[in-house]
Amino acid sequence: MKIYILAAIVLILYGFLIYQGYKRDHDLQRLAIGVGLVLMASFFTGFSRTMIVYKPIMIAHIALTLLCWYAVARYILLRIFNPWQLFSPLATIGLFFLVAWYFKEA
């Protein structure tokens, strides 16, 4: 329960920082990218529950998801865009589907 409260606080903080950046610069593109990155990182975080079947892939996915959240914070605060950090959880998602396809029941 505490992790949900912490996640809600972090999401509210991200929303506040995105709004303050928009209010200061009036840059609609930066606002859309910031909201999109937060939604993408939230999807990656939610997908972690699906990966509980394969523990090593799940651990790697959680580490890469934390890296993704760090990259989102860097983009919102410093405007530094690192695509390999932002999209790195896609590698473990792809590996998850590849392993599931390979070991599926015939």
C-alpha positions in Angstrom: 0.0 0.0 0.0 2.9 2.4 0.8 4.3 1.9 -2.7 1.0 3.0 -4.3 1.1 6.2 -2.2 4.7 6.8 -3.2 3.9 6.2 -6.9 0.9 8.7 -6.6 3.2 11.3 -5.1 5.8 10.8 -7.8 3.2 11.1 -10.5 1.7 14.3 -9.0 5.2 15.7 -8.8 5.9 14.9 -12.4 2.6 16.4 -13.4 3.4 19.6 -11.5 6.9 19.9 -13.0 5.5 19.4 -16.5 2.8 22.0 -15.9 5.4 24.5 -14.5 7.6 24.0 -17.5 4.7 24.6 -19.8 3.6 27.7 -17.8 7.1 29.1 -18.0 7.9 28.4 -21.7 4.4 27.9 -23.3 6.0 25.1 -25.3 3.1 22.7 -26.2 5.5 20.1 -27.8 7.5 19.8 -24.6 4.3 19.4 -22.7 3.1 16.6 -25.0 6.4 14.8 -24.9 6.6 15.0 -21.1 3.1 13.6 -20.7 3.8 10.9 -23.3 7.0 9.8 -21.6 5.3 9.6 -18.2 2.5 7.5 -19.7 5.1 5.3 -21.4 7.1 4.8 -18.2 3.8 4.0 -16.4 3.1 1.3 -19.0 6.5 -0.2 -18.6 6.0 -0.2 -14.8 2.6 -1.9 -15.1 4.0 -4.5 -17.5 6.4 -5.7 -14.7 3.5 -7.7 -13.1 3.2 -9.8 -16.3 6.8 -10.8 -16.2 6.6 -12.4 -12.8 6.7 -15.8 -14.6 10.3 -15.3 -15.7 12.2 -14.0 -12.7 15.6 -13.1 -14.3 13.8 -11.1 -17.1 11.6 -9.5 -14.5 14.6 -8.3 -12.4 16.2 -6.9 -15.6 13.0 -5.2 -16.6 12.6 -3.6 -13.2 16.2 -2.3 -13.3 15.6 -0.9 -16.9 12.2 0.6 -15.8 14.0 2.5 -13.0 16.5 3.7 -15.6 13.6 4.8 -17.7 12.0 6.8 -14.9 15.4 8.4 -14.3 15.5 9.4 -17.9 12.0 10.8 -17.7 13.0 13.0 -14.8 16.1 14.2 -16.6 14.0 15.1 -19.6 11.5 17.0 -17.5 14.0 18.8 -15.3 17.1 19.3 -17.6 15.6 18.8 -21.1 18.1 16.0 -21.9 16.6 13.4 -24.1 18.3 9.9 -24.1 16.3 7.5 -26.2 18.3 4.4 -25.3 17.5 5.0 -21.6 13.8 5.8 -22.3 13.1 2.8 -24.5 15.4 0.2 -22.8 12.5 -1.7 -21.1 11.3 -2.6 -24.6 14.3 -5.0 -24.8 13.1 -7.0 -21.9 9.5 -6.9 -23.1 10.7 -8.3 -26.5 12.8 -10.9 -24.7 9.8 -11.9 -22.7 7.7 -12.4 -25.8 10.5 -14.2 -27.5 11.0 -16.7 -24.6 7.2 -17.2 -24.3 6.9 -17.9 -28.0 9.9 -20.3 -27.9 8.6 -22.3 -24.9 4.9 -22.3 -25.7 3.0 -25.5 -25.6 2.5 -27.2 -28.9 
